[in-house]
Amino acid sequence: MRAVITGGAGFLGSHLCDRMIAEGWEVLCLDNLITGVDSNIAHLLDHPRFQFRRQDVTHYIDVSGPVDYVLHFASPASPVDYLKLPIQTLKVGALGTHNTLGLALAKKAKYLLASTSECYGDPEVTPQPESYWGHVNPIGPRGVYDEAKRFAEAMTMAYHRARGVDTRIVRIFNTYGPRMRLNDGRALPNFVHQALTGQPITVYGDGRQTRSFCYVSDLIEGIWRLMHADEHEPVNLGNPQEITILEFAERVRALTGSNVPIVFRPLPHDDPKRRCPDITKARRLLQWEPKVGLEEGLRQTLAHFRRQFEHSRR
Ligand code: UDP
């Protein structure tokens, strides 16, 4: 079996490459490294079943030989990244999705789109089931990501319905773990970096907004199961344990053993007030639910961040 994984040098993409290699697949990893990092896949480069190609998937993707699965994970995914790269974010969601679907069609391969809980925008329904259409501001700063992914979902369903491509869509909620970039601007890397460097922890708004954090190994297991399920409509994957950002900051600070103060900064535009997945569908369809609790997941991630931090200071 051979998979093409776009964004394969990113946080989730690289964990997916690891999983596919461990399952005995051949992997062609495509990444233009604008937010992905080559160190995420350095350990795979000499593997006989792993191949890396630096490529921007918004351009035509030429792959020789058979392909059994195309997994489209390429996209800036942290708010700071996609605000810095708005056009690239829109293009990879639109053109990149079109090209990868075209590749799947040409190779008669199955297809999985990495979509996002951002499709729900700033939701008026909590927890969010897949049937909720969302509450998205198309022209706000986050619109570049939200609408790109909503377009990507529409495009994926169109290729499924009109061209018969065997597609899957996963709506990924906040996920954390080793290989997140310490400087990607998201809450967890920021808090850890601030605690490790003795700077105040920046909580945006009053910190009462919520998120639900899923450990990466749980997410990858869910994706692996979805790859093999017969479901074409979106499936939420995430951890339903909801926590306020203020409490999250306090947990991270305690775990680092730091006593830096927590300071409040303005809430970014259109920052969702609540986010929590309804995973009823994943439970039923995939017999899946997260297994790693926040405490354990944070410990593992912190160990990774400490290594990254030491490395960056050398
Ligand atoms: N956040 C924060 N301080 C930071 C970074 C993020 O309070 O230094 C907040 C952010 O406003 C949001 C939540 O933490 O409410 C999660 O943000 P993140 O960037 O991790 O991802 P999002 O869930 O917004 O995509």
Residues whose N, C-alpha, C, O or C-beta is under 5 A from the ligand:
A	BS01	UDP	P79 G185 R186 A187 L188 N190 T202 V203 Y204 Q209 I245 D271 P272
